[in-house]
Amino acid sequence: MEPGFIDTPDSACNRMDNKAKLLIVDKYQSSSDAMAVTLKSLGYRIVTADDTQIAAQLNINEKPDLVILDIRIPEHSLIELTSALLASGSAYVFLLQHFNDIQPKLDEGQSSLGFVVNSDDHTILLSGIESALNCARQIRYLHKEEQRCSKSLKTEKAINIVVGILMERYNLNRDSAYELLRSKARSERRRVIELAQEILDAHSIFNQLSQ
């Protein structure tokens, strides 16, 4: 198996997501024109750029599923672009014209999803792209799960604090305090967290006035 995202051709082609949008950034765009034509013919939506600043803007506007960066982009420009991609949460891979192009820049791109090779053997190119797309999807899913869990923890924390306030103020046990909060929210047709946050904000303001 070759280094990088090389999968078995059959499995890669069977998984191919023809709706995926790819942004190809190549200073020498003529070298990737044939690749772009091939990918378009297979159903990929292709956006191209021969300038890193334009690429950064296209990344924001087009929201590609994967950005493919030619390894021959000047190092300073490449660093600036990859920093912008990371800041926006975009997934990217390096495009190699040959396997021996892998050093030294690829070693510095630790945040990339690896590389794809602009090979005449389309199965190598496609399996690399599909493997990178699969990784990108997994990363996006994990990121969303992390955000969901973080939001859930914040919600639980706010409700727990308000339940504690109600327990202390009305001399209630935990279940009764939560039921009081839930009943009040239901009577006002509001979510429990909305009412809890309002109580928490009011309690915070009251404490500030008391100081």
C-alpha positions as CSV (number, residue, x, y, z in Angstrom):
1,M,0.0,0.0,0.0
2,E,1.3,3.4,-0.9
3,P,1.8,6.1,1.8
4,G,-1.1,8.4,2.5
5,F,-4.8,7.9,2.0
6,I,-4.7,5.0,-0.4
7,D,-7.6,2.6,-0.1
8,T,-8.7,-0.3,-2.2
9,P,-10.1,1.1,-5.5
10,D,-13.4,-0.8,-5.4
11,S,-14.3,0.3,-1.9
12,A,-13.2,3.9,-2.5
13,C,-15.2,4.1,-5.7
14,N,-18.3,2.5,-4.1
15,R,-18.2,5.1,-1.3
16,M,-17.7,8.0,-3.6
17,D,-19.9,10.9,-2.7
18,N,-20.7,12.6,-6.0
19,K,-22.1,15.6,-4.2
20,A,-18.8,16.6,-2.5
21,K,-17.4,20.0,-3.3
22,L,-13.7,20.3,-3.8
23,L,-11.6,23.4,-3.8
24,I,-8.3,22.9,-5.7
25,V,-5.6,25.4,-5.0
26,D,-2.8,25.2,-7.6
27,K,-0.4,28.0,-8.5
28,Y,0.3,26.2,-11.7
29,Q,-3.3,25.6,-12.4
30,S,-2.6,24.0,-15.8
31,S,-1.1,21.0,-14.1
32,S,-4.4,20.2,-12.3
33,D,-6.8,21.1,-15.1
34,A,-6.9,17.5,-16.3
35,M,-7.6,16.3,-12.7
36,A,-10.4,18.9,-12.3
37,V,-12.0,17.7,-15.6
38,T,-11.8,14.1,-14.5
39,L,-13.3,14.8,-11.1
40,K,-16.1,16.9,-12.6
41,S,-16.9,14.1,-15.0
42,L,-17.3,11.8,-11.9
43,G,-19.8,14.2,-10.3
44,Y,-17.7,16.2,-7.9
45,R,-18.4,19.9,-7.7
46,I,-15.1,21.6,-8.5
47,V,-13.9,25.1,-7.5
48,T,-10.4,26.2,-8.4
49,A,-8.0,29.0,-7.5
50,D,-4.4,29.8,-8.5
51,D,-3.9,32.4,-5.7
52,T,-3.9,31.7,-1.9
53,Q,-5.8,34.8,-1.0
54,I,-8.5,34.1,-3.5
55,A,-8.6,30.5,-2.2
56,A,-9.1,31.8,1.4
57,Q,-12.1,33.8,0.2
58,L,-13.5,31.0,-1.9
59,N,-13.2,28.7,1.1
60,I,-15.5,31.1,3.1
61,N,-17.9,31.6,0.3
62,E,-18.1,28.1,-1.2
63,K,-17.7,26.1,2.0
64,P,-16.0,23.1,0.2
65,D,-16.0,19.7,1.8
66,L,-12.3,19.4,1.1
67,V,-9.5,21.7,0.1
68,I,-6.7,20.3,-2.1
69,L,-3.5,22.3,-1.8
70,D,-0.7,21.9,-4.4
71,I,2.5,21.2,-2.4
72,R,4.4,23.6,-4.7
73,I,2.7,26.7,-3.3
74,P,5.4,28.9,-1.8
75,E,5.9,28.1,1.9
76,H,4.9,31.5,3.3
77,S,1.7,31.6,1.3
78,L,1.0,28.0,2.2
79,I,1.3,28.6,5.9
80,E,-1.0,31.6,5.7
81,L,-3.6,29.7,3.8
82,T,-3.5,26.6,6.0
83,S,-3.8,28.8,9.1
84,A,-6.9,30.4,7.6
85,L,-8.3,26.9,6.8
86,L,-7.7,25.7,10.3
87,A,-9.4,28.8,11.8
88,S,-12.5,28.2,9.7
89,G,-12.5,24.5,10.5
90,S,-11.9,23.4,6.9
91,A,-10.3,20.1,6.0
92,Y,-7.4,20.1,3.6
93,V,-5.0,17.7,2.0
94,F,-1.8,18.3,0.0
95,L,-1.7,17.6,-3.7
96,L,1.5,15.9,-4.9
97,Q,2.4,15.6,-8.6
98,H,4.7,12.7,-7.6
99,F,5.2,10.6,-4.5
100,N,8.7,11.9,-4.1
101,D,7.2,15.5,-3.6
102,I,6.3,14.5,0.0
103,Q,9.3,16.1,1.7
104,P,9.8,18.5,3.4
105,K,6.6,20.5,3.5
106,L,4.3,17.6,4.2
107,D,6.1,17.0,7.5
108,E,5.2,20.5,8.6
109,G,1.5,20.2,7.7
110,Q,0.6,18.1,10.8
111,S,-2.9,19.4,10.7
112,S,-3.6,18.2,7.2
113,L,-5.5,15.0,6.4
114,G,-2.5,13.8,4.4
115,F,-2.0,13.9,0.7
116,V,-3.5,12.8,-2.6
117,V,-1.4,12.2,-5.7
118,N,-2.3,13.6,-9.2
119,S,-1.8,10.3,-10.7
120,D,-2.7,9.0,-14.2
121,D,-4.1,6.1,-12.4
122,H,-7.5,7.6,-11.4
123,T,-8.2,4.9,-8.8
124,I,-5.2,6.2,-6.8
125,L,-6.4,9.8,-7.0
126,L,-10.0,8.9,-6.2
127,S,-9.2,6.6,-3.3
128,G,-7.1,9.3,-1.8
129,I,-9.8,11.9,-2.1
130,E,-12.5,9.7,-0.8
131,S,-10.4,8.6,2.2
132,A,-9.7,12.3,3.0
133,L,-13.4,13.1,2.6
134,N,-14.3,10.3,5.0
135,C,-11.9,11.6,7.6
136,A,-13.2,15.1,7.1
137,R,-16.8,13.9,7.7
138,Q,-15.7,12.0,10.9
139,I,-13.9,15.1,12.2
140,R,-16.9,17.3,11.5
141,Y,-19.2,14.8,13.3
142,L,-16.9,14.7,16.3
143,H,-16.7,18.5,16.4
144,K,-20.5,18.7,16.4
145,E,-20.7,16.1,19.1
146,E,-18.2,18.0,21.2
147,Q,-20.3,21.2,20.8
148,R,-23.5,19.4,21.6
149,C,-21.9,17.9,24.8
150,S,-20.5,21.3,25.8
151,K,-23.9,22.9,25.4
152,S,-25.6,20.1,27.3
153,L,-23.1,20.5,30.2
154,K,-23.7,24.2,30.3
155,T,-27.5,23.7,30.3
156,E,-27.3,21.1,33.1
157,K,-25.0,23.3,35.1
158,A,-27.4,26.3,34.9
159,I,-30.4,24.2,35.8
160,N,-28.5,22.6,38.8
161,I,-27.5,26.1,40.1
162,V,-31.1,27.3,39.9
163,V,-32.4,24.2,41.6
164,G,-30.0,24.8,44.4
165,I,-31.2,28.4,44.7
166,L,-34.8,27.2,44.9
167,M,-33.9,24.5,47.5
168,E,-32.3,27.1,49.7
169,R,-34.9,29.8,49.3
170,Y,-38.0,27.6,49.8
171,N,-36.5,24.8,51.9
172,L,-37.2,22.1,49.3
173,N,-35.6,18.9,48.4
174,R,-34.0,18.5,45.0
175,D,-36.9,16.8,43.3
176,S,-39.4,19.3,44.6
177,A,-37.2,22.3,43.6
178,Y,-36.8,20.9,40.0
179,E,-40.5,20.2,39.7
180,L,-41.3,23.8,40.8
181,L,-39.0,25.1,38.1
182,R,-40.4,22.8,35.5
183,S,-44.0,23.6,36.4
184,K,-43.3,27.3,36.2
185,A,-41.7,26.9,32.8
186,R,-44.6,24.8,31.5
187,S,-47.2,27.3,32.7
188,E,-45.3,30.0,30.8
189,R,-44.8,27.7,27.8
190,R,-41.1,28.1,28.0
191,R,-38.1,25.7,28.1
192,V,-36.8,24.9,31.5
193,I,-33.3,26.2,30.5
194,E,-34.7,29.6,29.4
195,L,-36.4,30.1,32.7
196,A,-33.4,28.8,34.6
197,Q,-31.1,31.2,32.8
198,E,-33.4,34.2,33.5
199,I,-33.5,33.3,37.2
200,L,-29.7,32.9,37.2
201,D,-29.2,36.3,35.5
202,A,-31.6,38.0,38.0
203,H,-29.9,36.3,40.9
204,S,-26.5,37.4,39.6
205,I,-27.7,41.1,39.3
206,F,-29.2,40.9,42.8
207,N,-25.9,39.7,44.3
208,Q,-24.1,42.5,42.6
209,L,-26.5,45.1,44.0
210,S,-26.1,43.5,47.5
211,Q,-22.3,43.9,47.5
